[in-house]
Amino acid sequence: MLKKLSLAILALFIMVVATGVAIVKYNQYQNLQLLFKDELDGRLIPHKANHLGKLESIFDRGIRSFELDLMFKQKGEQGYFEIGHDDKEAKGRTFESYLALLQPYPIKKIWIDVKNIDENNADAVLSHLEFLDQKYSIKPILLLESSTTSVLFQNFSKAGYHTSYYLPTAVINNLLEQNDPQALQLEAQRIHNLTLTQSLSAVSFAASLYPFVKTYLEPLISDNVVYHTW
């Protein structure tokens, strides 16, 4: 009797889980159809497509935009982008290999977060991006994000790339928690100065930073500087 009861409970549990999964998939499908209908699928972009399986899943759903993390690497005189948030995550797959796979598809937007642009490699990074653009025509669809404060980042803007400064999440969240208006104003001024010296197209930030952006940063920066958030 107990065995039959246990089997019945297990069967009921499996049925409930399967129903829940089906409902989630249906809702996801309906949401995607609304995005496609309103042509918003190039503005709402799947995050961190750092693994080929996730990229395939995104494209199987009809989405033609994605975000990924890149590390710039130098091998002799050749530079390249390796996909990954850091050296630990990077497994040797290159950004160019992704671009080659995507050739048959009409891509709407590629958001790249390049983790390690600095004074020492900025020229090499730009040179490699220009090489990739000549080969794959990515410049019009590329959103280039970086946390670099180097003035050399302006060269990417001048070359026609849509550039975005990645606001320091932990720093600003800490200032918000301290509720220090003077420190927040100084941080906003620092970022405003970067938008000028780097000729930025945008700033990008976690949603938790929106109160800072709205209250302190927005009154300072140009209306031409747009927001990208997650």
PyMOL commands that set and color helices and strands:
alter all, ss='L'
color gray80, all
select helices_A, chain A and resi 2-37+52-60+95-101+122-136+139-141+151-158+169-178+181-197+207-217
alter helices_A, ss='H'
color red, helices_A
select strands_A, chain A and resi 65-75+78-83+109-114+142-146+162-166+202-205+226-229
alter strands_A, ss='S'
color yellow, strands_A
deselect
rebuild
show_as cartoon
